[in-house]
Amino acid sequence: MPTALAAAHPLPDVSVPQLGGGTLTLGQTDGERWRMVIVYRGKHCPLCAKYFRQLEDLLPRYRDMGVEVVAVSADQEGKARAFVEDTGTSVPVGYDLSVAQMNALGLYVSDPRSPQETDRPFAEPGLFVLRADGALQIVDISNAPFSRPDLEALANGIAFVREKDYPVRGTHVA
C-alpha cells in the first residue's frame, strides 16, 4: 500500500537517468517555473501513449503558463526511447524508476500480467504539480491505467490557482 504524499511539502528526492543524457531530478524546480511530473506506466500501455499525444497538443499552453512538464517510467532506456518515438512527445523523459522510488512517490506498483506485457514491476499513473518553490500543489495518484487527470481541465485549474493565488488544498491535520 503506497504512502500518501503530503500536499504543500516537497516531492521526495528522486533522480533517474534522462533520455539524451544526464539526470532528471523529479522534484527539482528552478525557483521561477512550476513543474508537472507525469509518471506513466510504460511503453506497453496504449492509454499512456494516447495521453502523451494529447499532452503534446497542450504543451504550448503549459509552457506559456510557466509550467515545465517532465515524464518518467520504470521502462529501461530502449523502451523509453521507443515510447518517445511512438508518441512524438517532446518533454524530458526519465527512465529506470525503481520500485523503491515508486514507493517513495506514493505510487501504486503493479506486476506484469505476462512477459508480453512488460518485463518488470511498473508504476500506475501518477501526476504531481510543484510550485516554483518546490512544494506540491497537486497530487494525483491512480491504481488503474484508465484513471488520470484530464489535461485540459488540469491546465485550466493551474491557471486559476496561479491567477488567484489559490492555496494548496488537502492540508488539514486532524
N, C-alpha and C positions, 0 to 999 in steps of 0.2 A: 504494500500500500504506500503510495507516494506521500511525502510530507508536503503540505501546502506552503507555498512561499508567502511571506508577509508583504502585503501591499505597502508602499511608501518606503520599503527597505531596498537595499541594492540586490541585484541579481548575484547569486553565488559566483565565485571566481572560477569560471570555466573557460579554458582555452583549448582550441583544436587546430589542426593544420588547415590551411586555406588553399583552395584550388588556385593555382597560379603562383604559389609560394607564400611563405610567411605563416603567421599565426593569426587566427581570428579569436579575439577575446570577447565573448558574448556580452558581458556587462560593461564594456568599455565605451564611454561617450567622450566627445571632445569638449564638453563643457558649454557648447553652443547649440548643437543639434540634438534632437531626440533620436532614439534608436528603436526600431522594431526588429525583434528577433523571432524568426519563424522556424520552428522545429518541424521538419517534415519526416514522414515515415521512411522514405527511401525510394529508389528508382522503381521498385516493384509496385508502387502504389499509383494507379491511374487517377485517383482523386487528387493526389498531390500534384501530379502533372497538370491537371485541369486548373487547380488553384493557382499554380505559378503562372500559367498563361493569362489568367485573369489579373494577377498581380502585375504582370508586365505592362498591361494597359493602364494601370493606375499609378505606376511608379512616378511619372512626372508630377502628379498631384502630391504624392507623399514628399517628393524632393522639394517642391515649391513650398510646402509647409515646414521644411526644415527637419524632415524625418528620414534618417538613413535606415535602409532596410537590409538586413543580412539574414542568411539562412544556414541551417545545419542539420545533419542527419548522422546516423550510425554507419551509413554506407562507407565502404572503402573508396579510395581515391578514384579508381576506374569507374565504379558505378556512379559516384557523384558527378564525375565529368560527363558520363553518358546522360545523366538526368539533365544537366545544364544544356547539353546539345539538343536533347529531345524537346525541352520546354522553351528554349531560347531565352531563358532568364538571364538578366544582366546583373543581378545582385551578387555581392560577395557570398561564396558558399564555403562553409566549413564541412569537414568530414571526420569520420572515425570517432564520433561521440561515443564514449564508453558507457557501460551500464551504471557505473559509479557516478559519472557526470549526469546521466539521465535522472538518477535518484536525487542528486543534489539539486537539480532543477525542479523537482517535484513532479516529473513526468510519469505517465503510465508506460510500462515497458511490456512489450509482447514478444512471444517466441514465434518463430516462423511456423506456419501450418504445414509446410513441406519444403524440401530443398529447392523446389521450383519457384517458391515464393521469394525466399532470400536465405542467406546462409548464417545469420546471426540475430540475436535479440535486437529489437529496434524500438524507438520511442513512438508512441502515438502522438497525434498533433498537439503542439503547444505554441502559444504566441505570447510574447512579452513586449510591452511598450515601456521604455525607460525615458524619463525626463532627462534634460541636459545634465542635471546634477547626478544622474545615475540611479535615482530612486524609481521603483516600479510604479507606474501609473495604472497599467492594465496587466492583468494576469489571466490568461485563458488556457486551461488545460482540458484535454478530452481523452477519453479512453476508447474512442471509436473513430475510424477514419472519416466518417461522414458527418461529423460534428465539429465545425470550426467557424470562426467569425466571418461574416460577410465583409469582404474587403472594402467595398464602397461605404457601407454603414460605419465601419471602423474609421475610415478616413473622415467621414462627417463627424464622428464622435471626437476624434483627436482634434479636429479644427475647433469644435465647440469648447473642449477642455482648454485649449490654448488661448482662444479668444476671450473666454470668460474667467480665466484663471480658476477653473473648476477644481475642487480638491480631489485628492485620491479617496476613493470610496472603499469601504470594507475594512476600516482600520479600528473599529470599536473593539475595545478589550473588555471582556466580561469581568 
